[in-house]
Amino acid sequence: MKWQHVQSNWSAFYEAIVEKWPEVDETDLDEIDGDQRAFVAYLAEATGQEASEIREEVREWLAGEIPSDVVMDPTHDNHSIALSGKYVNEGEDEYADDARFGDDDEYPNDGDD
């Protein structure tokens, strides 16, 4: 993942951040608001480590995948849905229910009328 993923979904990453660095406080994270330099400085202070060590830890953390709870965050979902609008035919609503994707009823009476 890239820092821009973290920054644009900052509050959704709180759980993953606290899991990685249990010393942090969510109220302090609110004040940082996705600023990477402020985050590194805060972690260095909270953990007592050198900023260079924290930068390396953050770099390693960013090398991982986006946590599933972030991917499933409603804000992230709505953004992804809005981006998918370019693949939806004109006149269709990208937020509409996809339960009947495709109009074929291959299995009649299966409850998906």
SEDOTOR-301846 format. One record per residue: residue in three letters; x, z, y of N, C-alpha, C, O in turn; residue number from 1. Coordinates in Angstrom, 1 decimal. Each point is the difference from the previous one (the first is absolute). Example, Ala and Ser with C-alpha at 12.3 -4.5 7.8 and 13.67 -1.06 7.14 Angstrom:
<pts>
- ALA / 13.2 / 7.8 / -5.7 / -0.9 / 0.0 / 1.2 / 0.9 / 0.0 / 1.2 / 1.0 / 0.7 / 0.0 / 1
- SER / -1.4 / -1.4 / 1.1 / 0.9 / 0.0 / 1.1 / -0.8 / 0.8 / 1.1 / 0.5 / 0.1 / 1.1 / 2
</pts>
This chain:
<pts>
- MET / 0.8 / 0.0 / -1.2 / -0.8 / 0.0 / 1.2 / 0.9 / 0.0 / 1.2 / 1.2 / 0.3 / 0.0 / 1
- LYS / -1.8 / -0.6 / 1.1 / 0.8 / -0.1 / 1.3 / -0.6 / 1.1 / 0.9 / -1.1 / 0.5 / -0.2 / 2
- TRP / 1.9 / -0.1 / 1.2 / -0.4 / 1.0 / 0.9 / -1.3 / -0.4 / 0.7 / -0.8 / 0.9 / 0.3 / 3
- GLN / 0.6 / -2.1 / 0.0 / -1.2 / -0.4 / 0.7 / -1.3 / 0.3 / -0.9 / -1.0 / 0.3 / 0.6 / 4
- HIS / 1.1 / -0.3 / -1.9 / -1.1 / 0.5 / -0.8 / -0.3 / 1.4 / 0.2 / -1.1 / 0.4 / 0.1 / 5
- VAL / 2.2 / 0.4 / 0.0 / -0.2 / 1.4 / 0.2 / -0.5 / 0.3 / 1.4 / -1.0 / 0.8 / 0.2 / 6
- GLN / 1.5 / -1.5 / 0.8 / -0.4 / 0.2 / 1.4 / -1.4 / -0.4 / 0.2 / -0.8 / 0.7 / 0.7 / 7
- SER / 0.4 / -1.8 / -1.2 / -1.4 / -0.5 / 0.2 / -1.1 / 0.8 / -0.8 / -1.1 / -0.1 / 0.4 / 8
- ASN / 1.5 / 0.8 / -1.4 / -0.9 / 0.9 / -0.8 / 0.5 / 1.4 / 0.0 / -0.1 / 0.7 / -1.0 / 9
- TRP / 0.6 / -0.2 / 2.1 / 0.8 / 1.2 / 0.1 / -0.8 / 1.2 / -0.7 / 0.6 / 0.7 / -0.8 / 10
- SER / -1.8 / -0.4 / 1.3 / -0.7 / 1.1 / -0.6 / -0.3 / -0.1 / -1.5 / -0.1 / 1.0 / -0.7 / 11
- ALA / 0.0 / -2.2 / 0.2 / -0.2 / -0.2 / -1.4 / 1.2 / 0.4 / -0.8 / -0.1 / 0.3 / -1.2 / 12
- PHE / 1.3 / -0.3 / 1.8 / 1.2 / 0.3 / -0.7 / 0.3 / 1.5 / 0.0 / 1.0 / 0.4 / -0.7 / 13
- TYR / -1.8 / 0.4 / 1.4 / 0.3 / 1.5 / 0.0 / 0.2 / 0.6 / -1.3 / 1.0 / 0.7 / -0.2 / 14
- GLU / -1.9 / -1.0 / -0.8 / 0.1 / 0.6 / -1.3 / 1.3 / -0.4 / -0.7 / 0.7 / 0.9 / -0.6 / 15
- ALA / -0.3 / -2.2 / 0.7 / 1.3 / -0.4 / -0.6 / 1.2 / 0.6 / 0.7 / 1.0 / 0.3 / -0.7 / 16
- ILE / -1.1 / -0.1 / 2.0 / 1.1 / 0.6 / 0.7 / 0.2 / 1.4 / -0.4 / 1.1 / 0.5 / -0.2 / 17
- VAL / -2.3 / 0.3 / 0.2 / 0.1 / 1.4 / -0.4 / 0.5 / 0.1 / -1.4 / 0.7 / 1.0 / -0.3 / 18
- GLU / -1.1 / -1.9 / -0.6 / 0.5 / 0.1 / -1.4 / 1.5 / -0.2 / 0.0 / 0.7 / 0.7 / -0.8 / 19
- LYS / -0.2 / -1.6 / 1.6 / 1.5 / -0.3 / 0.0 / 0.7 / 1.1 / 0.7 / 1.1 / 0.4 / -0.4 / 20
- TRP / -1.6 / 0.0 / 1.6 / 0.6 / 1.1 / 0.8 / -1.0 / 1.1 / 0.2 / -0.7 / 0.0 / 1.0 / 21
- PRO / 0.7 / 1.0 / -1.9 / -1.0 / 1.0 / 0.1 / 0.1 / 0.9 / 1.2 / -0.9 / 0.8 / 0.3 / 22
- GLU / 2.0 / -0.8 / 0.4 / 0.3 / 0.8 / 1.2 / -0.8 / -0.4 / 1.2 / -0.1 / 0.7 / 1.0 / 23
- VAL / -0.5 / -2.0 / -1.0 / -0.6 / -0.5 / 1.2 / -1.4 / 0.6 / 0.1 / -0.6 / 0.5 / -0.9 / 24
- ASP / 0.1 / -0.5 / 2.2 / -1.3 / 0.4 / 0.3 / -0.8 / -1.1 / 0.6 / 0.5 / -0.8 / 0.8 / 25
- GLU / -1.7 / 0.6 / -1.3 / -0.9 / -1.1 / 0.4 / -0.2 / -0.1 / 1.5 / -0.2 / -1.0 / 0.6 / 26
- THR / 0.1 / 2.2 / 0.1 / -0.2 / 0.0 / 1.4 / 1.1 / -0.6 / 0.7 / -0.1 / -0.7 / 1.0 / 27
- ASP / 1.3 / 0.9 / -1.5 / 1.2 / -0.6 / 0.6 / 0.0 / -1.5 / -0.2 / 0.5 / -0.7 / 0.8 / 28
- LEU / -0.9 / 0.3 / -2.0 / -0.1 / -1.4 / -0.3 / -0.9 / -0.7 / 1.0 / 0.2 / -1.2 / 0.4 / 29
- ASP / -1.3 / 1.9 / 0.0 / -0.9 / -0.6 / 1.0 / 0.7 / -0.4 / 1.2 / -0.2 / -1.0 / 0.6 / 30
- GLU / 1.1 / 1.9 / -0.1 / 0.7 / -0.2 / 1.2 / 1.0 / -1.1 / -0.1 / 0.3 / -0.7 / 1.0 / 31
- ILE / 0.3 / 0.5 / -2.2 / 1.0 / -1.0 / -0.2 / -0.6 / -1.4 / 0.1 / 0.6 / -1.0 / 0.4 / 32
- ASP / -1.9 / 0.9 / -1.0 / -0.8 / -1.3 / 0.1 / 0.8 / -1.2 / -0.4 / -0.2 / -1.1 / 0.6 / 33
- GLY / 0.9 / 1.2 / -1.7 / 0.7 / -1.2 / -0.5 / 1.3 / -0.4 / 0.6 / 0.5 / -1.1 / -0.4 / 34
- ASP / 0.0 / 1.8 / 1.3 / 1.3 / -0.3 / 0.6 / 1.1 / 0.4 / -0.9 / 0.2 / 1.2 / -0.3 / 35
- GLN / 0.5 / -2.2 / -0.2 / 1.0 / 0.2 / -1.1 / 1.2 / 0.9 / 0.5 / 0.4 / 0.9 / -0.7 / 36
- ARG / 0.1 / -1.1 / 1.9 / 1.1 / 0.9 / 0.5 / -0.5 / 1.4 / 0.1 / 0.7 / 1.0 / -0.3 / 37
- ALA / -1.9 / -0.8 / 0.9 / -0.5 / 1.4 / 0.1 / -0.2 / 0.6 / -1.4 / 0.2 / 1.2 / -0.2 / 38
- PHE / -0.7 / -2.0 / -0.7 / -0.2 / 0.5 / -1.4 / 1.3 / 0.4 / -0.6 / 0.1 / 1.1 / -0.6 / 39
- VAL / 1.0 / -1.9 / 0.7 / 1.3 / 0.4 / -0.5 / 0.5 / 1.3 / 0.6 / 0.5 / 0.9 / -0.6 / 40
- ALA / -0.6 / -0.8 / 1.9 / 0.4 / 1.2 / 0.8 / -0.8 / 1.2 / -0.5 / 0.6 / 1.1 / -0.2 / 41
- TYR / -1.9 / -1.3 / 0.1 / -0.8 / 1.1 / -0.5 / 0.4 / 0.5 / -1.4 / 0.1 / 1.2 / -0.3 / 42
- LEU / 0.1 / -2.2 / -0.6 / 0.4 / 0.3 / -1.4 / 1.3 / 0.8 / 0.0 / 0.2 / 0.9 / -0.8 / 43
- ALA / 0.8 / -1.4 / 1.6 / 1.3 / 0.6 / 0.0 / -0.2 / 1.5 / 0.5 / 0.7 / 0.9 / -0.6 / 44
- GLU / -1.5 / -0.7 / 1.6 / -0.3 / 1.4 / 0.4 / -0.7 / 0.8 / -1.0 / 0.4 / 1.2 / -0.3 / 45
- ALA / -1.4 / -1.7 / -0.3 / -0.9 / 0.7 / -1.0 / 0.8 / 0.3 / -1.3 / -0.2 / 1.1 / -0.6 / 46
- THR / 1.1 / -2.0 / 0.2 / 0.7 / 0.2 / -1.3 / 1.4 / 0.6 / 0.2 / 0.5 / 0.5 / -1.0 / 47
- GLY / 0.0 / -0.5 / 2.2 / 1.4 / 0.5 / 0.2 / 1.0 / -1.0 / -0.4 / 1.2 / 0.4 / -0.1 / 48
- GLN / -1.5 / -1.6 / -0.2 / 0.9 / -1.0 / -0.4 / 0.5 / -0.8 / 1.2 / -0.6 / 0.0 / 1.1 / 49
- GLU / 1.7 / -0.8 / -1.3 / 0.5 / -0.8 / 1.1 / -0.9 / -1.2 / 0.1 / -0.6 / -0.5 / -1.0 / 50
- ALA / 0.5 / -0.1 / 2.2 / -0.8 / -1.1 / 0.3 / 0.4 / -1.2 / -0.9 / -0.9 / -0.8 / -0.5 / 51
- SER / 2.2 / 0.6 / 0.2 / 0.4 / -1.1 / -0.8 / -0.5 / 0.1 / -1.4 / -0.3 / -1.0 / -0.7 / 52
- GLU / 0.3 / 2.3 / 0.2 / -0.6 / 0.2 / -1.4 / -1.5 / -0.3 / 0.0 / -0.5 / -0.6 / -1.0 / 53
- ILE / -0.2 / 1.0 / 2.0 / -1.4 / -0.3 / 0.1 / -0.3 / -1.4 / 0.1 / -0.9 / -0.6 / -0.7 / 54
- ARG / 1.7 / -0.1 / 1.5 / -0.2 / -1.5 / 0.1 / 0.2 / -0.7 / -1.4 / -0.8 / -0.9 / -0.3 / 55
- GLU / 1.8 / 1.4 / -0.4 / 0.2 / -0.6 / -1.4 / -1.2 / 0.4 / -0.9 / -0.5 / -0.9 / -0.7 / 56
- GLU / 0.0 / 2.1 / 0.8 / -1.2 / 0.4 / -0.8 / -1.2 / -0.9 / 0.4 / -0.8 / -0.4 / -0.9 / 57
- VAL / 0.6 / 0.2 / 2.2 / -1.1 / -0.8 / 0.4 / 0.1 / -1.4 / -0.5 / -0.9 / -0.7 / -0.4 / 58
- ARG / 2.2 / 0.1 / 0.5 / 0.2 / -1.3 / -0.5 / -0.3 / -0.1 / -1.5 / -0.6 / -1.0 / -0.4 / 59
- GLU / 1.0 / 2.0 / -0.4 / -0.3 / 0.0 / -1.4 / -1.5 / 0.1 / -0.2 / -0.6 / -0.7 / -0.9 / 60
- TRP / -0.1 / 1.5 / 1.7 / -1.4 / 0.2 / -0.2 / -0.7 / -1.3 / 0.4 / -1.0 / -0.4 / -0.7 / 61
- LEU / 1.5 / -0.4 / 1.7 / -0.7 / -1.2 / 0.4 / 0.3 / -1.1 / -1.1 / -0.8 / -1.0 / -0.1 / 62
- ALA / 1.8 / 1.2 / -0.7 / 0.3 / -1.0 / -1.1 / -1.1 / 0.0 / -1.1 / -0.1 / -0.9 / -0.8 / 63
- GLY / -0.7 / 2.0 / 0.8 / -1.0 / 0.1 / -1.0 / -1.3 / -0.8 / 0.4 / 0.0 / -0.6 / 1.0 / 64
- GLU / -1.0 / 0.7 / -1.9 / -1.2 / -0.6 / 0.3 / -0.9 / 0.8 / 0.9 / 0.2 / 1.2 / 0.2 / 65
- ILE / -1.2 / -1.9 / 0.5 / -0.9 / 0.7 / 0.8 / -0.9 / 0.9 / -0.9 / -0.5 / -0.5 / -1.0 / 66
- PRO / 0.4 / 1.8 / 1.3 / -0.8 / 0.8 / -0.9 / -1.4 / -0.5 / -0.1 / -0.6 / -0.5 / 0.9 / 67
- SER / 0.0 / 0.7 / -2.1 / -1.3 / -0.5 / -0.3 / -1.1 / 0.6 / 0.9 / -0.9 / -0.7 / 0.4 / 68
- ASP / 1.1 / 2.0 / 0.0 / -1.0 / 0.6 / 0.9 / 0.0 / -0.7 / 1.4 / -1.0 / 0.0 / 0.7 / 69
- VAL / 2.2 / -0.5 / -0.3 / 0.0 / -0.8 / 1.3 / -0.6 / -1.3 / -0.2 / -0.8 / -0.5 / 0.9 / 70
- VAL / 1.0 / -0.2 / -2.0 / -0.6 / -1.3 / -0.2 / -1.5 / 0.1 / -0.1 / -0.7 / -0.9 / 0.5 / 71
- MET / 0.2 / 2.0 / -1.0 / -1.4 / 0.2 / -0.1 / -0.6 / 0.6 / 1.3 / -1.3 / 0.3 / 0.0 / 72
- ASP / 2.1 / 0.0 / 1.0 / -0.6 / 0.6 / 1.2 / -0.9 / -1.0 / 0.7 / 0.2 / -1.2 / 0.1 / 73
- PRO / -1.4 / 1.7 / 0.3 / -1.0 / -0.9 / 0.6 / 0.5 / -0.8 / 1.2 / -0.4 / -1.1 / 0.1 / 74
- THR / 1.3 / 1.7 / 0.7 / 0.5 / -0.8 / 1.1 / 0.8 / -1.2 / -0.5 / -0.1 / -1.1 / 0.5 / 75
- HIS / 0.9 / 1.3 / -1.5 / 0.8 / -1.0 / -0.6 / -0.9 / -1.1 / -0.6 / 0.2 / -1.2 / 0.1 / 76
- ASP / -1.3 / 1.7 / -0.8 / -0.9 / -0.9 / -0.7 / -0.7 / -0.9 / 1.0 / -0.1 / -1.2 / -0.1 / 77
- ASN / -0.4 / 1.8 / 1.2 / -0.7 / -0.8 / 1.0 / 0.9 / -1.0 / 0.7 / -0.4 / -1.1 / 0.3 / 78
- HIS / 1.7 / 1.5 / -0.1 / 0.9 / -1.0 / 0.5 / 0.2 / -1.2 / -0.9 / 0.1 / -1.1 / 0.4 / 79
- SER / 0.1 / 1.4 / -1.7 / 0.2 / -1.0 / -1.0 / -1.2 / -0.9 / -0.1 / 0.1 / -1.2 / -0.2 / 80
- ILE / -1.3 / 1.8 / 0.3 / -1.2 / -0.8 / -0.1 / -0.1 / -0.9 / 1.2 / -0.4 / -1.2 / -0.1 / 81
- ALA / 0.7 / 1.7 / 1.3 / 0.0 / -0.8 / 1.2 / 0.9 / -1.2 / -0.2 / -0.3 / -1.1 / 0.4 / 82
- LEU / 1.5 / 1.4 / -0.9 / 1.0 / -1.1 / -0.2 / -0.5 / -1.1 / -1.0 / 0.4 / -1.1 / 0.1 / 83
- SER / -1.1 / 1.6 / -1.1 / -0.5 / -0.9 / -1.0 / -1.1 / -1.0 / 0.5 / -0.4 / -0.9 / -0.6 / 84
- GLY / -0.1 / 1.2 / 1.8 / -1.0 / -0.8 / 0.6 / 0.4 / -1.5 / 0.1 / -0.9 / -0.8 / 0.0 / 85
- LYS / 2.2 / 0.5 / 0.1 / 0.4 / -1.4 / 0.1 / -0.3 / -0.7 / -1.3 / 0.1 / -1.3 / 0.0 / 86
- TYR / -0.3 / 2.0 / -1.1 / -0.3 / -0.7 / -1.2 / -1.5 / 0.0 / -0.3 / -0.4 / -0.5 / -1.1 / 87
- VAL / -0.4 / 1.0 / 2.0 / -1.5 / 0.0 / -0.3 / -0.6 / -1.2 / 0.8 / 0.4 / -0.4 / 1.1 / 88
- ASN / -1.3 / -0.3 / -1.8 / -0.6 / -1.2 / 0.6 / -0.7 / 0.4 / 1.3 / -0.5 / 1.1 / 0.2 / 89
- GLU / 0.4 / -2.1 / 0.7 / -0.7 / 0.2 / 1.2 / -1.4 / 0.4 / -0.2 / -0.7 / -0.6 / -0.8 / 90
- GLY / 0.2 / 1.6 / 1.5 / -1.4 / 0.5 / -0.1 / -0.1 / 1.1 / -1.0 / -1.0 / 0.7 / 0.1 / 91
- GLU / 2.0 / -0.4 / -0.9 / 0.0 / 1.1 / -0.9 / 0.6 / 1.2 / 0.7 / 0.8 / -0.1 / 0.9 / 92
- ASP / -1.2 / 1.3 / -1.3 / 0.5 / 1.2 / 0.5 / 1.1 / 0.6 / -0.9 / -0.3 / 0.3 / -1.1 / 93
- GLU / 1.5 / -0.1 / 1.6 / 1.1 / 0.5 / -0.8 / -0.3 / 1.5 / -0.5 / 0.7 / 0.4 / -0.9 / 94
- TYR / -1.6 / 0.3 / 1.6 / -0.3 / 1.3 / -0.4 / -1.2 / 0.1 / -1.0 / -0.4 / 1.1 / -0.4 / 95
- ALA / -0.2 / -2.3 / 0.1 / -1.1 / 0.0 / -0.9 / 0.4 / 0.5 / -1.4 / 1.1 / -0.1 / -0.4 / 96
- ASP / -2.1 / 0.6 / -0.4 / 0.2 / 0.4 / -1.3 / 0.4 / -1.1 / -0.9 / -0.6 / -1.1 / 0.0 / 97
- ASP / 1.7 / 1.2 / -0.8 / 0.4 / -1.0 / -0.9 / -0.5 / 0.1 / -1.4 / 0.5 / -0.6 / -0.9 / 98
- ALA / -1.5 / 1.5 / 0.7 / -0.5 / 0.3 / -1.3 / -0.5 / -1.3 / -0.7 / 0.1 / -0.1 / -1.3 / 99
- ARG / -0.6 / -0.9 / 2.0 / -0.4 / -1.2 / -0.6 / 0.9 / -1.2 / 0.3 / -0.4 / -1.1 / 0.3 / 100
- PHE / 1.7 / 1.4 / -0.3 / 1.0 / -1.0 / 0.3 / -0.2 / -1.1 / -1.1 / 0.0 / 0.2 / -1.2 / 101
- GLY / -0.2 / -1.4 / 1.7 / -0.4 / -1.1 / -0.9 / -1.5 / 0.1 / -0.3 / -0.5 / 1.1 / -0.2 / 102
- ASP / -0.1 / -2.2 / 0.2 / -1.5 / 0.0 / -0.2 / -0.4 / -0.2 / -1.4 / -1.2 / 0.0 / -0.3 / 103
- ASP / 2.2 / -0.2 / -0.6 / -0.4 / -0.3 / -1.4 / -0.3 / 1.4 / -0.7 / 0.7 / 1.0 / 0.2 / 104
- ASP / -1.7 / -1.1 / -1.0 / -0.4 / 1.2 / -0.8 / 0.3 / -0.3 / -1.4 / -0.9 / -0.4 / -0.8 / 105
- GLU / 2.2 / 0.5 / 0.4 / 0.4 / -0.3 / -1.3 / -0.7 / 0.8 / -1.1 / -0.2 / -0.5 / -1.1 / 106
- TYR / -0.1 / 1.7 / 1.4 / -0.6 / 0.9 / -0.9 / -1.4 / 0.5 / 0.5 / 0.0 / 1.0 / 0.7 / 107
- PRO / -1.0 / -1.7 / -1.0 / -1.3 / 0.4 / 0.5 / -0.4 / 1.4 / -0.6 / 0.4 / 0.4 / -1.1 / 108
- ASN / -1.2 / 0.3 / 1.9 / -0.5 / 1.3 / -0.4 / 1.1 / 1.1 / -0.2 / -0.2 / 0.9 / -0.8 / 109
- ASP / 1.4 / -1.1 / 1.5 / 1.0 / 1.0 / -0.1 / 0.0 / 1.0 / 1.1 / 0.9 / 0.8 / 0.1 / 110
- GLY / -1.9 / -0.8 / 0.7 / -0.2 / 1.0 / 1.0 / 0.6 / -0.4 / 1.4 / 0.0 / 0.9 / 0.9 / 111
- ASP / 0.5 / -2.1 / -0.8 / 0.6 / -0.3 / 1.3 / -0.8 / -1.0 / 0.8 / 0.5 / -0.9 / 0.7 / 112
- ASP / -1.9 / 1.0 / -0.9 / -0.9 / -1.0 / 0.7 / 0.3 / -0.2 / 1.4 / -0.6 / -0.8 / 0.7 / 113
</pts>
